[in-house]
Amino acid sequence: MTGTAVRRLITGDGHQVIGVAASHRGSELTIKARKGVILACGGFEANEEMKRQFIANVPILSAAFLGNTGDGIRMAQKAGAALWHMNAIHGTYGFRHTDPSYPFGLRTARLTDWSPVIPISRNGNMCWILVDQKGRRYMNEYPPYLQDTGHLEMLYLDTVSQNFPRVPSYLIFDEEGRKCYPLSLPTYNDPKIAYDWSDDNLKEVESGILTKADSVEDLALKMGIAPAALKETLKVWNQACQKKVDENFGRLPETMMPIVTPPFYYGQVWPVVSNTQGGPVHNEHWQVLDAFGDPIPGLYEAGECGGIWGHLYLAAGNLAECYIGGWTAARHISGS
């Protein structure tokens, strides 16, 4: 039944899940489950309160389905479920649209993935660096699986100032970088919401997502950063590009591009979550477990709603988990 939102799990004697309460076209109804319920309702990427509670108390933009608001997780909790790795997300960093009604973060360009054991197989030029709110570079901007790990260094809490000095960060590039490729590859999951990033990045300069400056000093002033600090950061970076050695953060030589040709540009970037990983704990049958490790009778899950992955993403692992989890739960629930 499409267009039918489940509101609550219905439990019977012994906390067994025996059905669901739902709404369909304005009517409330209950649906009896003969053998059990499988929760396949995703994570909590679109739930701001859950992101603040479980990930970090900073803005984390979402590139995921707007319907992923943690409904299944809360329903499972009400039924007594234990939770695991609620702070683990896969994501990167990206831009915020200047239209406040646009609901998605704009992830940076999808550059070639690599891992510590599989090198970049083709040109991996990255035309930018990231700096914090004092103009200091703080990370390898091109880590393994950038689209799944790029956000991790941004979530640093400075216990002296008691703030997050890397949220937002500043993504900096020059005129040569502007001409390389579109700096973002927007993703969206709603047919009514779309954004096409321009090939030359100039539409985004006009809209204010990116800001242009005629000199490094002008760039620093527009960012609210001491010009001397930013000049030193760029000096060190450009020297590293000449040597093809990033002594500070170990960025791969084939990804390094100098930032020397005016005009210069920057854009504010935030952590962007592609998918959350936390949710109800499950066993090998995909049965949801309670706080003592015992299966909750009649309750199962599949996919991202309590996925098995932690901080590091195994390529295509989430998709495989959807298939395998659903197949395993269905076989167990039917007794086959």
C-alpha positions in Angstrom: 0.0 0.0 0.0 1.8 3.1 -1.2 1.0 6.5 0.4 0.5 4.8 3.8 2.5 6.1 6.7 3.1 3.8 9.7 2.8 5.7 13.0 3.3 3.1 15.7 4.1 -0.5 16.2 1.3 -2.5 18.0 2.5 -4.9 20.6 0.7 -7.7 22.4 1.5 -10.0 25.3 5.2 -10.4 26.0 6.0 -7.3 23.9 5.5 -9.2 20.7 4.9 -7.0 17.7 1.6 -8.0 16.2 0.9 -5.1 13.8 1.1 -1.4 13.0 -1.0 1.7 13.3 -1.0 3.7 10.1 -2.7 6.5 8.1 -3.8 6.2 4.5 -5.4 9.0 2.5 -6.5 10.8 5.7 -7.9 7.7 7.4 -6.4 6.0 10.4 -6.2 2.2 10.3 -4.5 -0.8 12.0 -2.9 -3.6 10.1 -2.4 -7.0 11.7 0.8 -8.8 11.1 0.4 -12.6 11.0 4.1 -13.3 11.6 5.9 -10.0 12.2 7.0 -6.6 10.9 10.1 -5.7 9.0 11.3 -2.1 9.4 12.8 -0.9 6.2 12.4 2.8 6.6 15.9 4.2 6.5 17.8 6.5 8.8 17.5 10.0 10.3 19.3 12.3 7.9 16.3 14.6 7.7 15.8 14.8 11.5 17.6 17.8 12.8 17.0 17.0 16.5 18.3 13.4 16.1 21.4 14.7 14.2 22.2 17.1 17.0 21.7 14.5 19.7 23.6 11.6 18.1 26.2 13.1 15.7 27.3 16.6 16.7 25.7 19.9 17.8 26.5 21.6 14.6 24.6 22.1 11.3 24.9 18.9 9.2 23.3 19.3 5.8 21.6 16.3 4.2 21.9 14.9 0.7 19.5 12.1 1.5 15.8 11.4 1.1 13.6 13.9 2.9 11.5 11.1 4.3 14.4 9.7 6.4 13.3 11.2 9.7 14.1 8.3 12.0 10.5 7.1 12.3 11.5 3.4 12.3 14.2 4.0 14.9 11.8 5.7 17.3 9.1 3.0 16.8 11.7 0.3 17.6 12.8 2.1 20.7 9.2 2.2 21.9 9.1 -1.6 21.5 12.3 -1.9 23.6 15.0 -2.0 21.0 18.7 -1.4 21.8 20.6 1.0 19.5 24.1 0.8 18.0 26.6 3.3 16.4 24.2 6.1 16.3 27.1 8.6 15.8 28.3 6.9 12.6 27.5 8.6 9.4 28.8 8.5 5.8 29.3 11.9 4.3 31.5 14.6 3.0 31.6 18.4 2.9 29.6 20.6 0.7 27.9 24.0 0.0 24.7 25.4 1.4 22.3 26.8 -1.2 21.6 30.5 -0.8 17.9 29.8 -1.1 16.9 28.8 2.5 14.0 26.7 1.1 16.4 24.4 -0.8 16.5 21.3 1.5 19.7 19.6 0.4 23.4 20.2 0.9 25.4 20.5 -2.3 28.1 17.9 -2.2 31.4 18.7 -3.8 32.3 17.3 -7.2 32.5 13.5 -7.3 36.2 13.0 -7.9 37.8 9.6 -8.3 37.5 7.4 -5.3 40.6 5.7 -3.9 41.6 3.6 -0.9 44.9 3.0 0.9 45.4 -0.2 -1.1 43.8 0.9 -4.4 45.5 4.0 -5.8 43.7 6.7 -7.9 43.3 5.1 -11.3 43.0 8.4 -13.3 43.5 12.1 -13.0 42.5 13.1 -9.5 43.3 16.8 -9.6 41.5 18.6 -6.8 41.5 22.4 -7.4 40.8 23.5 -3.9 42.0 23.4 -0.3 40.0 23.8 3.0 40.8 26.2 5.8 39.2 26.8 9.1 37.8 30.0 10.5 41.3 31.3 11.2 42.5 30.6 7.7 44.5 27.5 8.6 44.5 24.3 6.6 43.7 21.4 8.8 43.1 18.2 6.8 43.8 16.1 3.7 41.0 17.4 1.6 41.0 14.3 -0.6 40.9 11.4 1.8 40.0 7.8 0.8 36.4 7.7 -0.3 35.9 11.4 -0.1 32.1 11.1 -0.5 31.9 8.9 2.6 34.7 10.3 4.9 35.3 13.9 4.0 33.3 15.3 6.9 35.1 13.6 9.7 37.8 16.2 10.4 35.3 19.0 10.4 33.6 17.8 13.6 36.5 18.9 15.8 35.5 20.7 19.0 37.9 23.3 20.4 37.5 23.0 24.1 39.2 26.4 24.8 36.8 28.4 22.7 34.1 25.8 23.1 33.0 26.0 19.5 33.5 24.1 16.3 36.0 26.2 14.4 35.7 24.2 11.2 31.9 24.5 10.7 31.6 26.1 8.4 35.0 25.9 6.7 36.2 27.8 3.6 36.8 26.1 0.3 39.4 28.1 -1.6 40.4 28.0 -5.3 41.7 30.2 -8.0 40.8 31.1 -11.6 42.5 28.1 -13.0 40.5 25.9 -10.6 37.3 27.6 -11.5 37.7 26.5 -15.1 38.5 22.9 -14.2 35.0 21.4 -13.7 31.8 22.1 -11.8 32.7 22.2 -8.1 29.5 20.4 -7.1 27.5 17.4 -8.2 24.1 18.0 -6.5 22.1 15.0 -5.5 18.4 15.0 -4.7 15.7 12.5 -4.2 12.5 14.4 -4.9 11.3 15.0 -8.5 10.0 18.4 -7.5 13.4 19.6 -6.2 16.5 19.9 -8.4 19.5 22.1 -8.9 21.9 22.1 -11.9 25.3 23.4 -11.0 26.9 25.4 -13.8 29.8 24.0 -15.9 32.0 27.1 -15.3 30.9 27.8 -11.7 29.9 31.4 -12.6 26.2 31.0 -11.9 27.1 30.1 -8.3 29.3 33.2 -8.0 26.4 35.3 -9.2 24.0 33.6 -6.7 26.4 34.0 -3.7 27.2 30.3 -3.1 30.7 31.2 -4.2 32.5 34.6 -3.6 35.0 36.2 -5.9 38.0 38.3 -4.8 40.7 40.1 -6.8 43.5 39.3 -4.5 44.4 37.1 -1.6 44.1 40.0 0.8 40.7 40.8 -0.5 39.7 37.1 -0.3 40.8 37.1 3.4 38.9 40.2 4.3 35.7 38.9 2.7 36.1 35.7 4.7 36.7 37.6 7.9 40.2 36.1 8.3 43.5 37.9 9.0 45.2 38.4 5.6 48.6 37.4 6.9 47.3 34.1 8.1 45.7 33.2 4.8 48.8 34.4 2.8 50.9 32.1 4.9 48.6 29.1 4.4 48.6 29.6 0.6 52.4 30.1 0.5 52.9 26.8 2.3 50.4 25.1 0.0 51.9 26.4 -3.2 55.4 25.4 -2.2 54.1 21.9 -1.4 52.5 21.8 -4.9 55.9 22.6 -6.4 57.5 19.8 -4.5 54.6 17.5 -5.0 54.8 16.6 -1.3 52.2 17.6 1.3 54.3 17.3 4.5 51.5 18.5 6.8 48.5 16.3 5.8 49.7 13.8 3.2 47.5 14.6 0.3 48.4 12.5 -2.7 50.7 14.3 -5.2 48.4 13.6 -8.2 45.6 15.6 -6.5 47.6 18.7 -5.7 47.0 22.0 -7.7 48.5 25.4 -6.8 46.3 28.4 -6.0 48.1 31.3 -7.6 46.1 32.8 -10.4 43.7 35.7 -9.6 40.9 36.2 -9.2 40.4 34.0 -6.2 37.3 32.4 -4.9 35.8 30.8 -1.8 32.7 29.1 -0.7 31.5 28.2 2.8 31.2 24.4 3.3 29.5 22.3 6.0 29.4 18.6 6.8 27.0 16.8 4.5 25.5 13.5 5.5 24.7 11.0 2.7 23.4 8.4 5.1 23.3 7.6 8.8 24.3 4.2 10.0 22.8 3.9 13.5 19.6 2.4 14.6 18.2 -0.8 16.3 20.6 -3.6 16.9 19.9 -6.8 15.0 21.2 -10.3 14.9 22.1 -12.6 12.0 18.4 -13.1 11.2 17.9 -9.4 11.2 15.7 -9.7 14.3 15.7 -6.5 16.3 17.3 -7.0 19.8 16.4 -5.5 23.1 18.9 -4.0 25.6 19.7 -7.5 26.9 20.5 -8.9 23.5 17.2 -10.9 23.2 15.1 -10.8 20.0 11.9 -8.7 20.2 9.3 -11.2 19.0 7.9 -10.3 15.6 10.2 -7.3 14.9 12.8 -7.3 12.1 14.7 -4.7 10.1 16.5 -4.3 6.8 18.8 -1.8 5.1 19.9 1.5 6.6 17.5 1.3 9.6 20.2 0.0 12.0 22.8 -0.9 9.4 25.8 -3.0 10.3 28.4 -0.5 9.0 30.3 1.8 11.4 32.6 4.8 10.6 34.2 3.4 7.4 32.1 2.6 4.4 32.7 -0.5 2.3 31.9 0.4 -1.3 28.3 -0.6 -2.2 28.0 -2.1 1.2 24.7 -0.3 2.0 23.1 -1.5 -1.2 24.2 -5.1 -0.5 22.9 -4.8 3.0 19.4 -3.8 1.7 19.2 -6.8 -0.5 20.7 -9.3 2.0 18.9 -7.9 5.0 15.5 -7.9 3.4 16.1 -11.4 2.0 17.3 -12.8 5.3 14.6 -11.2 7.4 11.8 -12.4 5.0 13.1 -16.0 5.0 13.3 -16.1 8.8 10.0 -14.4 9.4 8.3 -16.9 7.0 10.0 -19.8 8.5 11.6 -20.9 5.2 
